[in-house]
Amino acid sequence: MCAAGVVIVVAALLPWKTVGSVHVQGTLGDGILTIVFGFVGAVAGAVRALTRRQGRWPVAGPAIALTLAAFTTLIAYSDVLSVSKIATVGLGLVLTLVGGICLAIFSILALLRRT
């Protein structure tokens, strides 16, 4: 879980879209939100791994935060697609989407294993 959160944080710093010859980083828009969500997910995953705490919050926290990150990325991705004639999707946006989905899935699986 921790690694997926770190991927999301790093991905926000990469280009999310290219308009003409200009690369637009995720930090100029929704990327700020995904940085916060990814950081929360990474910290929650690290706390769970280091303390082996079996409560629900160390798992539910990253699941909630990264589910929101995945939704934010889907919105941004659809925005880029809506202007696809002048913009192409960058690597940062794709990595944010994949990282958000992976962390949400891992968090939910860990929560299901707990119950």
A tleap script that builds the chain and sets N, CA, C and O, in Angstrom:
source leaprc.protein.ff14SB
mol = sequence {
  NMET CYS ALA ALA GLY VAL VAL ILE VAL VAL
  ALA ALA LEU LEU PRO TRP LYS THR VAL GLY
  SER VAL HIE VAL GLN GLY THR LEU GLY ASP
  GLY ILE LEU THR ILE VAL PHE GLY PHE VAL
  GLY ALA VAL ALA GLY ALA VAL ARG ALA LEU
  THR ARG ARG GLN GLY ARG TRP PRO VAL ALA
  GLY PRO ALA ILE ALA LEU THR LEU ALA ALA
  PHE THR THR LEU ILE ALA TYR SER ASP VAL
  LEU SER VAL SER LYS ILE ALA THR VAL GLY
  LEU GLY LEU VAL LEU THR LEU VAL GLY GLY
  ILE CYS LEU ALA ILE PHE SER ILE LEU ALA
  LEU LEU ARG ARG CTHR
}
set mol.1.N position { 0.816 -1.189 0.000 }
set mol.1.CA position { 0.000 0.000 0.000 }
set mol.1.C position { 0.863 1.257 0.000 }
set mol.1.O position { 0.554 2.245 -0.667 }
set mol.2.N position { 1.938 1.197 0.755 }
set mol.2.CA position { 2.796 2.373 0.886 }
set mol.2.C position { 3.403 2.769 -0.467 }
set mol.2.O position { 3.455 3.950 -0.807 }
set mol.3.N position { 3.855 1.780 -1.225 }
set mol.3.CA position { 4.497 2.066 -2.512 }
set mol.3.C position { 3.533 2.727 -3.498 }
set mol.3.O position { 3.927 3.628 -4.238 }
set mol.4.N position { 2.286 2.289 -3.509 }
set mol.4.CA position { 1.314 2.890 -4.422 }
set mol.4.C position { 1.065 4.352 -4.066 }
set mol.4.O position { 0.883 5.183 -4.956 }
set mol.5.N position { 1.056 4.673 -2.772 }
set mol.5.CA position { 0.908 6.064 -2.348 }
set mol.5.C position { 2.069 6.926 -2.815 }
set mol.5.O position { 1.885 8.066 -3.242 }
set mol.6.N position { 3.276 6.359 -2.726 }
set mol.6.CA position { 4.467 7.091 -3.181 }
set mol.6.C position { 4.417 7.306 -4.688 }
set mol.6.O position { 4.801 8.370 -5.174 }
set mol.7.N position { 3.949 6.307 -5.430 }
set mol.7.CA position { 3.821 6.442 -6.888 }
set mol.7.C position { 2.886 7.600 -7.229 }
set mol.7.O position { 3.156 8.365 -8.156 }
set mol.8.N position { 1.792 7.730 -6.487 }
set mol.8.CA position { 0.836 8.805 -6.754 }
set mol.8.C position { 1.454 10.167 -6.484 }
set mol.8.O position { 1.251 11.109 -7.250 }
set mol.9.N position { 2.209 10.271 -5.395 }
set mol.9.CA position { 2.853 11.547 -5.066 }
set mol.9.C position { 3.845 11.931 -6.157 }
set mol.9.O position { 3.856 13.075 -6.611 }
set mol.10.N position { 4.677 10.986 -6.579 }
set mol.10.CA position { 5.676 11.269 -7.619 }
set mol.10.C position { 4.996 11.566 -8.959 }
set mol.10.O position { 5.445 12.437 -9.703 }
set mol.11.N position { 3.920 10.844 -9.262 }
set mol.11.CA position { 3.238 11.023 -10.543 }
set mol.11.C position { 2.643 12.420 -10.694 }
set mol.11.O position { 2.522 12.922 -11.812 }
set mol.12.N position { 2.274 13.046 -9.593 }
set mol.12.CA position { 1.713 14.400 -9.671 }
set mol.12.C position { 2.748 15.412 -10.139 }
set mol.12.O position { 2.397 16.479 -10.643 }
set mol.13.N position { 4.016 15.079 -9.972 }
set mol.13.CA position { 5.092 15.982 -10.389 }
set mol.13.C position { 5.473 15.796 -11.857 }
set mol.13.O position { 6.207 16.608 -12.421 }
set mol.14.N position { 4.973 14.729 -12.469 }
set mol.14.CA position { 5.261 14.450 -13.873 }
set mol.14.C position { 4.240 15.150 -14.765 }
set mol.14.O position { 3.207 15.615 -14.283 }
set mol.15.N position { 4.526 15.227 -16.067 }
set mol.15.CA position { 3.553 15.844 -16.985 }
set mol.15.C position { 2.258 15.048 -17.042 }
set mol.15.O position { 2.281 13.829 -17.211 }
set mol.16.N position { 1.120 15.741 -16.900 }
set mol.16.CA position { -0.191 15.113 -16.979 }
set mol.16.C position { -0.777 15.230 -18.371 }
set mol.16.O position { -1.543 14.368 -18.801 }
set mol.17.N position { -0.425 16.283 -19.073 }
set mol.17.CA position { -0.902 16.443 -20.442 }
set mol.17.C position { 0.072 17.331 -21.193 }
set mol.17.O position { 0.841 18.088 -20.601 }
set mol.18.N position { 0.021 17.219 -22.505 }
set mol.18.CA position { 0.847 18.042 -23.376 }
set mol.18.C position { -0.067 18.771 -24.345 }
set mol.18.O position { -0.842 18.156 -25.078 }
set mol.19.N position { 0.037 20.081 -24.336 }
set mol.19.CA position { -0.737 20.911 -25.254 }
set mol.19.C position { 0.257 21.554 -26.206 }
set mol.19.O position { 1.037 22.426 -25.822 }
set mol.20.N position { 0.214 21.107 -27.454 }
set mol.20.CA position { 1.206 21.578 -28.416 }
set mol.20.C position { 2.575 21.085 -27.985 }
set mol.20.O position { 2.815 19.878 -27.931 }
set mol.21.N position { 3.479 22.017 -27.677 }
set mol.21.CA position { 4.805 21.632 -27.199 }
set mol.21.C position { 4.979 21.937 -25.708 }
set mol.21.O position { 6.093 21.866 -25.190 }
set mol.22.N position { 3.892 22.272 -25.021 }
set mol.22.CA position { 3.943 22.637 -23.605 }
set mol.22.C position { 3.465 21.465 -22.758 }
set mol.22.O position { 2.362 20.953 -22.955 }
set mol.23.N position { 4.311 21.040 -21.806 }
set mol.23.CA position { 3.949 19.982 -20.863 }
set mol.23.C position { 3.322 20.616 -19.622 }
set mol.23.O position { 3.879 21.551 -19.046 }
set mol.24.N position { 2.168 20.104 -19.216 }
set mol.24.CA position { 1.459 20.629 -18.048 }
set mol.24.C position { 1.543 19.612 -16.927 }
set mol.24.O position { 1.050 18.491 -17.056 }
set mol.25.N position { 2.176 20.009 -15.813 }
set mol.25.CA position { 2.312 19.123 -14.667 }
set mol.25.C position { 0.999 19.024 -13.908 }
set mol.25.O position { 0.151 19.913 -13.977 }
set mol.26.N position { 0.849 17.909 -13.175 }
set mol.26.CA position { -0.346 17.704 -12.379 }
set mol.26.C position { -0.496 18.709 -11.257 }
set mol.26.O position { -1.609 18.962 -10.795 }
set mol.27.N position { 0.625 19.294 -10.808 }
set mol.27.CA position { 0.572 20.235 -9.685 }
set mol.27.C position { -0.105 21.549 -10.063 }
set mol.27.O position { -0.340 22.391 -9.196 }
set mol.28.N position { -0.416 21.736 -11.327 }
set mol.28.CA position { -1.113 22.949 -11.747 }
set mol.28.C position { -2.628 22.800 -11.650 }
set mol.28.O position { -3.364 23.713 -12.026 }
set mol.29.N position { -3.091 21.680 -11.160 }
set mol.29.CA position { -4.537 21.454 -11.051 }
set mol.29.C position { -4.839 20.428 -9.980 }
set mol.29.O position { -4.489 20.602 -8.813 }
set mol.30.N position { -5.495 19.354 -10.393 }
set mol.30.CA position { -5.922 18.310 -9.475 }
set mol.30.C position { -4.762 17.551 -8.836 }
set mol.30.O position { -4.968 16.836 -7.856 }
set mol.31.N position { -3.579 17.688 -9.357 }
set mol.31.CA position { -2.413 16.990 -8.816 }
set mol.31.C position { -2.120 17.340 -7.367 }
set mol.31.O position { -1.576 16.519 -6.629 }
set mol.32.N position { -2.475 18.547 -6.953 }
set mol.32.CA position { -2.280 18.935 -5.552 }
set mol.32.C position { -3.112 18.026 -4.650 }
set mol.32.O position { -2.631 17.575 -3.610 }
set mol.33.N position { -4.351 17.758 -5.039 }
set mol.33.CA position { -5.200 16.851 -4.270 }
set mol.33.C position { -4.622 15.442 -4.232 }
set mol.33.O position { -4.609 14.805 -3.179 }
set mol.34.N position { -4.145 14.954 -5.374 }
set mol.34.CA position { -3.625 13.591 -5.402 }
set mol.34.C position { -2.334 13.469 -4.599 }
set mol.34.O position { -2.041 12.403 -4.059 }
set mol.35.N position { -1.560 14.550 -4.514 }
set mol.35.CA position { -0.369 14.522 -3.654 }
set mol.35.C position { -0.790 14.314 -2.204 }
set mol.35.O position { -0.208 13.492 -1.496 }
set mol.36.N position { -1.792 15.053 -1.768 }
set mol.36.CA position { -2.274 14.918 -0.381 }
set mol.36.C position { -2.828 13.518 -0.157 }
set mol.36.O position { -2.494 12.874 0.837 }
set mol.37.N position { -3.675 13.036 -1.074 }
set mol.37.CA position { -4.259 11.708 -0.928 }
set mol.37.C position { -3.185 10.622 -0.949 }
set mol.37.O position { -3.239 9.679 -0.159 }
set mol.38.N position { -2.209 10.750 -1.850 }
set mol.38.CA position { -1.127 9.767 -1.931 }
set mol.38.C position { -0.272 9.761 -0.684 }
set mol.38.O position { 0.139 8.703 -0.208 }
set mol.39.N position { -0.001 10.949 -0.151 }
set mol.39.CA position { 0.794 11.046 1.084 }
set mol.39.C position { 0.060 10.383 2.248 }
set mol.39.O position { 0.660 9.633 3.018 }
set mol.40.N position { -1.231 10.658 2.375 }
set mol.40.CA position { -2.027 10.033 3.440 }
set mol.40.C position { -2.024 8.507 3.287 }
set mol.40.O position { -1.875 7.781 4.270 }
set mol.41.N position { -2.185 8.037 2.074 }
set mol.41.CA position { -2.167 6.594 1.822 }
set mol.41.C position { -0.826 5.963 2.131 }
set mol.41.O position { -0.767 4.878 2.709 }
set mol.42.N position { 0.256 6.634 1.750 }
set mol.42.CA position { 1.594 6.100 2.017 }
set mol.42.C position { 1.876 6.052 3.516 }
set mol.42.O position { 2.420 5.066 4.014 }
set mol.43.N position { 1.514 7.102 4.229 }
set mol.43.CA position { 1.731 7.134 5.683 }
set mol.43.C position { 0.900 6.056 6.367 }
set mol.43.O position { 1.400 5.339 7.234 }
set mol.44.N position { -0.366 5.942 5.979 }
set mol.44.CA position { -1.232 4.925 6.586 }
set mol.44.C position { -0.712 3.516 6.289 }
set mol.44.O position { -0.759 2.645 7.157 }
set mol.45.N position { -0.226 3.291 5.091 }
set mol.45.CA position { 0.345 1.988 4.749 }
set mol.45.C position { 1.611 1.700 5.541 }
set mol.45.O position { 1.830 0.572 5.983 }
set mol.46.N position { 2.450 2.726 5.723 }
set mol.46.CA position { 3.679 2.549 6.506 }
set mol.46.C position { 3.365 2.276 7.976 }
set mol.46.O position { 4.000 1.428 8.602 }
set mol.47.N position { 2.390 2.993 8.522 }
set mol.47.CA position { 2.001 2.766 9.925 }
set mol.47.C position { 1.497 1.343 10.104 }
set mol.47.O position { 1.845 0.671 11.075 }
set mol.48.N position { 0.687 0.891 9.176 }
set mol.48.CA position { 0.163 -0.473 9.248 }
set mol.48.C position { 1.296 -1.488 9.151 }
set mol.48.O position { 1.311 -2.466 9.898 }
set mol.49.N position { 2.236 -1.271 8.251 }
set mol.49.CA position { 3.335 -2.217 8.073 }
set mol.49.C position { 4.285 -2.223 9.272 }
set mol.49.O position { 4.764 -3.282 9.677 }
set mol.50.N position { 4.558 -1.053 9.837 }
set mol.50.CA position { 5.526 -0.967 10.936 }
set mol.50.C position { 4.956 -1.400 12.281 }
set mol.50.O position { 5.676 -1.960 13.108 }
set mol.51.N position { 3.694 -1.150 12.503 }
set mol.51.CA position { 3.115 -1.458 13.812 }
set mol.51.C position { 2.323 -2.757 13.815 }
set mol.51.O position { 1.979 -3.277 14.876 }
set mol.52.N position { 2.040 -3.273 12.646 }
set mol.52.CA position { 1.210 -4.476 12.516 }
set mol.52.C position { -0.114 -4.326 13.252 }
set mol.52.O position { -0.703 -5.300 13.721 }
set mol.53.N position { -0.556 -3.100 13.338 }
set mol.53.CA position { -1.815 -2.804 13.995 }
set mol.53.C position { -2.955 -3.355 13.148 }
set mol.53.O position { -2.971 -3.152 11.934 }
set mol.54.N position { -3.893 -4.038 13.757 }
set mol.54.CA position { -4.930 -4.715 12.992 }
set mol.54.C position { -6.283 -4.010 13.036 }
set mol.54.O position { -7.291 -4.616 12.674 }
set mol.55.N position { -6.335 -2.770 13.462 }
set mol.55.CA position { -7.596 -2.037 13.473 }
set mol.55.C position { -8.058 -1.708 12.065 }
set mol.55.O position { -7.336 -1.949 11.099 }
set mol.56.N position { -9.248 -1.162 11.947 }
set mol.56.CA position { -9.793 -0.829 10.633 }
set mol.56.C position { -9.226 0.466 10.060 }
set mol.56.O position { -9.082 0.572 8.842 }
set mol.57.N position { -8.899 1.452 10.891 }
set mol.57.CA position { -8.484 2.754 10.362 }
set mol.57.C position { -7.187 2.728 9.584 }
set mol.57.O position { -7.092 3.446 8.589 }
set mol.58.N position { -6.165 1.942 9.967 }
set mol.58.CA position { -4.958 1.925 9.128 }
set mol.58.C position { -5.207 1.404 7.714 }
set mol.58.O position { -4.418 1.675 6.809 }
set mol.59.N position { -6.289 0.667 7.517 }
set mol.59.CA position { -6.635 0.179 6.184 }
set mol.59.C position { -7.677 1.086 5.533 }
set mol.59.O position { -7.567 1.403 4.349 }
set mol.60.N position { -8.672 1.499 6.287 }
set mol.60.CA position { -9.743 2.316 5.725 }
set mol.60.C position { -9.233 3.689 5.296 }
set mol.60.O position { -9.707 4.242 4.304 }
set mol.61.N position { -8.274 4.242 6.033 }
set mol.61.CA position { -7.724 5.553 5.687 }
set mol.61.C position { -7.174 5.610 4.278 }
set mol.61.O position { -7.596 6.457 3.490 }
set mol.62.N position { -6.228 4.718 3.931 }
set mol.62.CA position { -5.734 4.769 2.555 }
set mol.62.C position { -6.774 4.369 1.524 }
set mol.62.O position { -6.737 4.869 0.399 }
set mol.63.N position { -7.690 3.494 1.865 }
set mol.63.CA position { -8.733 3.116 0.898 }
set mol.63.C position { -9.590 4.326 0.550 }
set mol.63.O position { -9.907 4.552 -0.617 }
set mol.64.N position { -9.961 5.095 1.556 }
set mol.64.CA position { -10.774 6.291 1.320 }
set mol.64.C position { -9.979 7.344 0.552 }
set mol.64.O position { -10.463 7.886 -0.441 }
set mol.65.N position { -8.766 7.634 1.007 }
set mol.65.CA position { -7.953 8.673 0.373 }
set mol.65.C position { -7.623 8.335 -1.071 }
set mol.65.O position { -7.702 9.198 -1.945 }
set mol.66.N position { -7.256 7.095 -1.325 }
set mol.66.CA position { -6.851 6.751 -2.679 }
set mol.66.C position { -8.016 6.500 -3.603 }
set mol.66.O position { -7.879 6.630 -4.819 }
set mol.67.N position { -9.157 6.144 -3.054 }
set mol.67.CA position { -10.350 6.082 -3.889 }
set mol.67.C position { -10.675 7.488 -4.395 }
set mol.67.O position { -11.027 7.671 -5.560 }
set mol.68.N position { -10.553 8.477 -3.509 }
set mol.68.CA position { -10.751 9.863 -3.932 }
set mol.68.C position { -9.705 10.275 -4.963 }
set mol.68.O position { -10.016 11.000 -5.908 }
set mol.69.N position { -8.472 9.819 -4.788 }
set mol.69.CA position { -7.432 10.133 -5.765 }
set mol.69.C position { -7.754 9.516 -7.118 }
set mol.69.O position { -7.535 10.144 -8.154 }
set mol.70.N position { -8.273 8.293 -7.117 }
set mol.70.CA position { -8.640 7.647 -8.372 }
set mol.70.C position { -9.772 8.408 -9.058 }
set mol.70.O position { -9.754 8.587 -10.276 }
set mol.71.N position { -10.766 8.861 -8.270 }
set mol.71.CA position { -11.851 9.658 -8.848 }
set mol.71.C position { -11.327 10.973 -9.413 }
set mol.71.O position { -11.732 11.391 -10.498 }
set mol.72.N position { -10.422 11.627 -8.678 }
set mol.72.CA position { -9.843 12.881 -9.159 }
set mol.72.C position { -9.110 12.655 -10.474 }
set mol.72.O position { -9.211 13.466 -11.395 }
set mol.73.N position { -8.378 11.559 -10.559 }
set mol.73.CA position { -7.631 11.248 -11.771 }
set mol.73.C position { -8.571 10.937 -12.928 }
set mol.73.O position { -8.328 11.355 -14.060 }
set mol.74.N position { -9.637 10.209 -12.647 }
set mol.74.CA position { -10.605 9.924 -13.704 }
set mol.74.C position { -11.226 11.214 -14.249 }
set mol.74.O position { -11.442 11.343 -15.454 }
set mol.75.N position { -11.506 12.151 -13.367 }
set mol.75.CA position { -12.052 13.441 -13.804 }
set mol.75.C position { -11.033 14.166 -14.679 }
set mol.75.O position { -11.373 14.682 -15.744 }
set mol.76.N position { -9.776 14.201 -14.219 }
set mol.76.CA position { -8.737 14.875 -14.998 }
set mol.76.C position { -8.529 14.175 -16.336 }
set mol.76.O position { -8.351 14.833 -17.360 }
set mol.77.N position { -8.551 12.857 -16.332 }
set mol.77.CA position { -8.359 12.098 -17.558 }
set mol.77.C position { -9.488 12.395 -18.550 }
set mol.77.O position { -9.244 12.553 -19.746 }
set mol.78.N position { -10.714 12.468 -18.048 }
set mol.78.CA position { -11.821 12.783 -18.947 }
set mol.78.C position { -11.714 14.210 -19.473 }
set mol.78.O position { -12.111 14.489 -20.604 }
set mol.79.N position { -11.173 15.123 -18.647 }
set mol.79.CA position { -10.957 16.492 -19.118 }
set mol.79.C position { -9.953 16.526 -20.267 }
set mol.79.O position { -10.141 17.235 -21.256 }
set mol.80.N position { -8.897 15.756 -20.118 }
set mol.80.CA position { -7.889 15.710 -21.178 }
set mol.80.C position { -8.485 15.107 -22.444 }
set mol.80.O position { -8.225 15.588 -23.546 }
set mol.81.N position { -9.287 14.052 -22.286 }
set mol.81.CA position { -9.899 13.433 -23.460 }
set mol.81.C position { -10.868 14.375 -24.163 }
set mol.81.O position { -11.042 14.308 -25.380 }
set mol.82.N position { -11.494 15.250 -23.390 }
set mol.82.CA position { -12.450 16.170 -24.007 }
set mol.82.C position { -11.759 17.205 -24.897 }
set mol.82.O position { -12.389 17.788 -25.779 }
set mol.83.N position { -10.478 17.428 -24.665 }
set mol.83.CA position { -9.728 18.345 -25.523 }
set mol.83.C position { -8.631 17.587 -26.275 }
set mol.83.O position { -7.548 18.118 -26.520 }
set mol.84.N position { -8.932 16.341 -26.633 }
set mol.84.CA position { -7.918 15.460 -27.214 }
set mol.84.C position { -7.352 15.951 -28.543 }
set mol.84.O position { -6.309 15.465 -28.979 }
set mol.85.N position { -8.010 16.892 -29.188 }
set mol.85.CA position { -7.475 17.395 -30.452 }
set mol.85.C position { -6.263 18.285 -30.245 }
set mol.85.O position { -5.438 18.442 -31.144 }
set mol.86.N position { -6.157 18.874 -29.046 }
set mol.86.CA position { -5.014 19.750 -28.785 }
set mol.86.C position { -4.135 19.260 -27.640 }
set mol.86.O position { -3.085 19.846 -27.379 }
set mol.87.N position { -4.551 18.180 -26.943 }
set mol.87.CA position { -3.770 17.700 -25.805 }
set mol.87.C position { -3.613 16.193 -25.864 }
set mol.87.O position { -4.492 15.479 -26.348 }
set mol.88.N position { -2.469 15.716 -25.360 }
set mol.88.CA position { -2.246 14.279 -25.211 }
set mol.88.C position { -2.016 13.978 -23.732 }
set mol.88.O position { -1.484 14.802 -22.988 }
set mol.89.N position { -2.424 12.793 -23.331 }
set mol.89.CA position { -2.308 12.388 -21.930 }
set mol.89.C position { -0.853 12.076 -21.608 }
set mol.89.O position { -0.175 11.369 -22.353 }
set mol.90.N position { -0.383 12.619 -20.479 }
set mol.90.CA position { 0.990 12.398 -20.056 }
set mol.90.C position { 1.141 11.211 -19.130 }
set mol.90.O position { 0.157 10.672 -18.625 }
set mol.91.N position { 2.378 10.809 -18.912 }
set mol.91.CA position { 2.694 9.662 -18.072 }
set mol.91.C position { 2.246 9.861 -16.625 }
set mol.91.O position { 1.797 8.909 -15.986 }
set mol.92.N position { 2.358 11.058 -16.109 }
set mol.92.CA position { 1.984 11.318 -14.725 }
set mol.92.C position { 0.522 11.029 -14.450 }
set mol.92.O position { 0.181 10.496 -13.395 }
set mol.93.N position { -0.342 11.375 -15.389 }
set mol.93.CA position { -1.770 11.135 -15.218 }
set mol.93.C position { -2.080 9.644 -15.224 }
set mol.93.O position { -2.882 9.166 -14.421 }
set mol.94.N position { -1.448 8.919 -16.126 }
set mol.94.CA position { -1.662 7.472 -16.192 }
set mol.94.C position { -1.144 6.796 -14.921 }
set mol.94.O position { -1.818 5.927 -14.368 }
set mol.95.N position { 0.040 7.185 -14.455 }
set mol.95.CA position { 0.590 6.598 -13.220 }
set mol.95.C position { -0.264 6.938 -12.003 }
set mol.95.O position { -0.404 6.113 -11.101 }
set mol.96.N position { -0.830 8.128 -11.965 }
set mol.96.CA position { -1.707 8.502 -10.861 }
set mol.96.C position { -2.950 7.629 -10.848 }
set mol.96.O position { -3.372 7.162 -9.791 }
set mol.97.N position { -3.529 7.411 -11.997 }
set mol.97.CA position { -4.714 6.567 -12.098 }
set mol.97.C position { -4.398 5.135 -11.657 }
set mol.97.O position { -5.130 4.563 -10.849 }
set mol.98.N position { -3.328 4.561 -12.174 }
set mol.98.CA position { -2.955 3.189 -11.831 }
set mol.98.C position { -2.605 3.072 -10.346 }
set mol.98.O position { -3.030 2.126 -9.684 }
set mol.99.N position { -1.842 4.019 -9.826 }
set mol.99.CA position { -1.480 3.994 -8.409 }
set mol.99.C position { -2.686 4.114 -7.498 }
set mol.99.O position { -2.774 3.415 -6.489 }
set mol.100.N position { -3.619 4.995 -7.842 }
set mol.100.CA position { -4.824 5.165 -7.042 }
set mol.100.C position { -5.676 3.914 -7.016 }
set mol.100.O position { -6.177 3.520 -5.963 }
set mol.101.N position { -5.840 3.292 -8.161 }
set mol.101.CA position { -6.632 2.070 -8.234 }
set mol.101.C position { -5.944 0.940 -7.467 }
set mol.101.O position { -6.598 0.208 -6.725 }
set mol.102.N position { -4.634 0.796 -7.643 }
set mol.102.CA position { -3.894 -0.263 -6.929 }
set mol.102.C position { -3.972 -0.086 -5.417 }
set mol.102.O position { -4.219 -1.048 -4.689 }
set mol.103.N position { -3.766 1.117 -4.951 }
set mol.103.CA position { -3.793 1.332 -3.509 }
set mol.103.C position { -5.187 1.118 -2.938 }
set mol.103.O position { -5.331 0.579 -1.841 }
set mol.104.N position { -6.203 1.529 -3.664 }
set mol.104.CA position { -7.573 1.293 -3.202 }
set mol.104.C position { -7.859 -0.210 -3.132 }
set mol.104.O position { -8.449 -0.684 -2.161 }
set mol.105.N position { -7.447 -0.950 -4.145 }
set mol.105.CA position { -7.670 -2.401 -4.153 }
set mol.105.C position { -6.913 -3.077 -3.017 }
set mol.105.O position { -7.482 -3.901 -2.302 }
set mol.106.N position { -5.628 -2.737 -2.840 }
set mol.106.CA position { -4.846 -3.351 -1.763 }
set mol.106.C position { -5.429 -3.021 -0.393 }
set mol.106.O position { -5.437 -3.866 0.501 }
set mol.107.N position { -5.912 -1.809 -0.230 }
set mol.107.CA position { -6.504 -1.412 1.050 }
set mol.107.C position { -7.793 -2.174 1.320 }
set mol.107.O position { -8.030 -2.621 2.442 }
set mol.108.N position { -8.615 -2.321 0.307 }
set mol.108.CA position { -9.871 -3.050 0.473 }
set mol.108.C position { -9.596 -4.523 0.751 }
set mol.108.O position { -10.256 -5.122 1.600 }
set mol.109.N position { -8.634 -5.114 0.047 }
set mol.109.CA position { -8.278 -6.519 0.305 }
set mol.109.C position { -7.767 -6.708 1.728 }
set mol.109.O position { -8.107 -7.691 2.387 }
set mol.110.N position { -6.959 -5.777 2.198 }
set mol.110.CA position { -6.456 -5.866 3.577 }
set mol.110.C position { -7.596 -5.735 4.570 }
set mol.110.O position { -7.609 -6.412 5.599 }
set mol.111.N position { -8.549 -4.873 4.270 }
set mol.111.CA position { -9.706 -4.712 5.151 }
set mol.111.C position { -10.561 -5.980 5.162 }
set mol.111.O position { -11.033 -6.399 6.219 }
set mol.112.N position { -10.759 -6.578 4.016 }
set mol.112.CA position { -11.543 -7.813 3.943 }
set mol.112.C position { -10.844 -8.968 4.665 }
set mol.112.O position { -11.501 -9.799 5.292 }
set mol.113.N position { -9.533 -9.016 4.576 }
set mol.113.CA position { -8.779 -10.052 5.285 }
set mol.113.C position { -8.904 -9.905 6.788 }
set mol.113.O position { -8.851 -10.893 7.521 }
set mol.114.N position { -9.069 -8.691 7.242 }
set mol.114.CA position { -9.168 -8.404 8.681 }
set mol.114.C position { -10.480 -8.868 9.257 }
set mol.114.O position { -10.526 -9.305 10.406 }
set mol.115.N position { -11.573 -8.784 8.475 }
set mol.115.CA position { -12.896 -9.129 9.008 }
set mol.115.C position { -13.194 -10.594 8.878 }
set mol.115.O position { -14.268 -11.044 9.280 }
savepdb mol mol.pdb
quit
